[in-house]
Amino acid sequence: FRIPRMTKAWVPKMFHPMSGIERVDEALKLGKGVILATAHLGCWELGGVTLSLQGKPVTAVGVPDPTNAAINRWRDEMRRAHGIDVITIAPGQMSPLDMMRALDRNRVVCMLTDRNFVESDPIELEFFGRRAKFPRGPAILSIATDAPILPAFVTLGTGGRYRADVEPPIPVPPKGTKQERGAIMMQALVKVLEAKIRENAEQWYVFDPYWEDAEPVSNI
């Protein structure tokens, strides 16, 4: 509930020294935009707001809660109040084109990538030793636009202050079909998500089963 009242002066007080934040600036210098891939881990909303307060052009991609219109309005109003553009993934809306336009304007497009909410043809990847379904979209968007994918996380650290970590960009395979290259990229991204979730398992906010009816592919 601090986020709606946040100012730039609060950032040093709320965070431990940030790790890898320079990677966002380096990626923006390429002029292709940035895909910031995160998870339902820690305080993901704080990440986008902090980047915006630091003067970066931020666009948040989100799926509306079908059961609570008031929460959807509050969340989008809070984002816009901090200068964040909002792209809603919903039937009848041209979300992929909106994301491509945002990247073409060299914006930081933030998206949650640890669940598949809307894709009809998700990809199955290894996640904590089992197969789980993930969206293909982040990798396909990166391949189509040349925008790098940077995994990024905001988790609660010691002393009530947060840790912000921006990881190196996900490598883009030089060969293969778009689907093959996308699958390799998404598996690499999921490995980063898995490592960060393993470090902060108590801060992972997902309450639906991932591996229901799934067969293990390795020991955890």
C-alpha positions in Angstrom: 0.0 0.0 0.0 3.1 2.3 -0.1 3.3 2.1 -3.8 0.6 4.6 -4.7 2.4 7.2 -2.5 5.9 6.4 -3.6 8.3 9.1 -4.8 11.8 8.9 -6.2 13.2 10.0 -2.9 11.8 6.8 -1.3 13.7 4.4 -3.6 17.1 4.4 -1.8 15.3 3.9 1.5 13.3 1.0 0.3 16.0 -0.9 -1.5 19.3 -2.6 -0.9 21.9 -1.6 -3.6 20.4 -2.8 -6.9 22.1 -5.5 -8.8 22.3 -5.4 -12.6 20.1 -2.4 -13.1 22.6 -1.0 -15.6 21.6 -3.8 -17.9 18.3 -2.0 -18.5 20.1 1.2 -19.6 22.5 -0.7 -21.8 19.6 -2.5 -23.5 17.7 0.7 -24.1 20.7 2.2 -25.9 20.2 -0.4 -28.6 16.9 1.3 -29.4 14.8 -2.0 -29.7 13.0 -1.7 -26.4 13.4 -4.2 -23.5 11.2 -7.2 -22.4 11.5 -7.3 -18.7 10.4 -10.9 -17.7 9.5 -11.5 -14.1 7.4 -13.8 -11.9 4.7 -13.6 -9.3 7.6 -13.4 -6.8 8.2 -10.8 -4.1 6.7 -7.4 -5.0 6.7 -7.3 -8.8 4.6 -4.2 -9.0 7.3 -2.3 -7.1 9.8 -3.0 -9.9 7.8 -1.3 -12.6 7.0 1.7 -10.5 10.7 2.1 -9.4 11.9 2.0 -13.0 9.3 4.6 -13.9 10.3 6.9 -11.0 13.9 6.6 -12.3 12.8 8.1 -15.6 12.5 4.9 -17.7 9.6 4.5 -20.1 7.6 1.6 -18.7 4.7 -0.4 -20.1 3.0 -3.1 -18.0 1.3 -6.1 -19.5 -1.4 -7.6 -17.5 -4.4 -10.0 -17.4 -7.5 -8.7 -15.7 -8.9 -10.5 -12.7 -12.2 -11.9 -13.9 -13.7 -11.9 -10.4 -12.8 -8.4 -9.2 -13.2 -5.4 -11.4 -12.4 -3.0 -8.6 -8.9 -4.5 -8.1 -8.3 -4.2 -11.9 -9.3 -0.5 -11.8 -7.1 0.2 -8.7 -4.1 -1.6 -10.2 -4.3 0.2 -13.6 -4.9 3.6 -12.0 -2.0 3.1 -9.7 0.3 2.2 -12.6 -0.9 5.1 -14.7 -0.5 7.5 -11.8 3.2 6.6 -11.9 3.5 7.2 -15.6 3.2 3.5 -16.6 1.4 2.6 -19.8 -0.9 -0.4 -19.4 -1.6 -3.2 -22.0 -4.4 -5.5 -21.1 -4.4 -9.0 -22.4 -8.1 -9.8 -23.2 -10.3 -11.2 -26.0 -10.8 -8.7 -28.7 -7.8 -6.5 -27.9 -4.7 -6.4 -30.1 -2.2 -7.1 -27.3 0.7 -8.4 -29.3 0.6 -5.5 -31.7 0.4 -3.1 -28.7 3.5 -4.7 -27.2 5.4 -4.5 -30.5 4.5 -0.8 -30.8 5.7 -0.2 -27.2 9.0 -1.9 -28.0 9.3 0.1 -31.3 9.1 3.2 -29.1 12.0 1.9 -27.0 10.0 1.2 -23.9 10.5 -1.3 -21.1 7.7 -3.8 -21.5 7.2 -5.7 -18.2 5.4 -9.0 -18.1 4.8 -11.9 -15.7 6.1 -15.1 -17.3 5.7 -17.9 -14.7 2.1 -18.8 -15.8 0.3 -19.3 -19.0 -3.0 -17.4 -18.7 -4.2 -16.8 -22.2 -2.2 -18.7 -24.8 -4.1 -21.6 -26.5 -0.9 -23.4 -27.5 1.5 -23.0 -24.5 4.9 -24.8 -24.4 5.7 -27.5 -22.0 9.1 -27.0 -20.3 11.1 -28.5 -17.4 10.4 -26.7 -14.2 11.5 -28.0 -10.8 12.0 -31.4 -12.3 8.6 -31.7 -14.0 7.0 -30.6 -17.2 4.8 -27.4 -16.8 3.1 -25.1 -19.3 4.5 -21.7 -20.1 3.7 -19.0 -22.6 5.7 -18.8 -25.8 4.9 -15.1 -26.2 7.9 -13.5 -24.6 10.4 -15.4 -26.7 8.4 -15.0 -30.0 8.1 -11.2 -29.2 11.8 -11.0 -28.7 12.6 -12.8 -31.9 10.2 -10.6 -33.9 11.4 -7.3 -32.5 15.1 -7.9 -31.6 14.2 -6.7 -28.1 16.3 -8.5 -25.5 14.6 -10.4 -22.6 16.0 -9.4 -19.2 14.8 -11.5 -16.3 14.2 -9.1 -13.3 13.0 -9.6 -9.8 12.1 -7.6 -6.7 12.2 -9.6 -3.5 12.0 -8.7 0.2 15.5 -8.7 1.8 16.8 -8.1 5.3 15.7 -5.2 7.4 12.4 -4.7 5.6 14.2 -3.5 2.4 13.9 -4.9 -1.0 16.4 -6.5 -3.4 16.2 -5.7 -7.1 18.1 -8.0 -9.4 18.3 -7.7 -13.2 19.8 -10.8 -14.8 21.8 -11.0 -18.1 19.8 -11.1 -21.3 18.4 -14.5 -22.5 20.6 -15.6 -25.4 18.9 -15.8 -28.8 19.8 -19.0 -30.8 21.3 -18.1 -34.2 19.7 -21.1 -36.0 16.4 -22.9 -36.1 12.8 -22.1 -36.8 11.0 -19.4 -34.8 9.3 -22.0 -32.7 12.5 -24.0 -32.1 14.5 -20.8 -31.1 11.6 -19.7 -28.9 11.5 -23.0 -27.1 15.2 -22.8 -26.3 14.8 -19.2 -25.1 11.8 -19.9 -22.9 13.6 -22.9 -21.3 16.6 -20.7 -20.5 14.2 -18.1 -19.0 12.4 -20.7 -17.0 15.7 -21.9 -15.5 16.4 -18.4 -14.3 12.8 -18.2 -12.8 13.3 -21.5 -11.1 16.6 -20.4 -9.5 15.2 -17.2 -8.2 12.0 -18.9 -6.9 14.1 -21.5 -5.2 16.0 -18.8 -3.4 12.7 -17.1 -2.3 10.2 -19.9 -2.2 8.2 -18.3 0.6 7.6 -15.2 -1.7 6.2 -17.0 -4.7 2.5 -16.1 -5.0 0.9 -18.8 -7.1 -1.9 -20.8 -5.7 -2.9 -23.0 -8.6 -1.3 -26.4 -9.3 1.5 -26.4 -11.8 2.2 -30.1 -12.1 -1.2 -31.7 -11.9 -1.2 -34.8 -14.1 2.4 -34.2 -14.9 5.1 -36.9 -14.9 8.4 -36.1 -13.3 11.4 -35.7 -15.7 14.1 -35.6 -13.0 14.6 -35.6 -9.3 14.3 -32.2 -7.6 
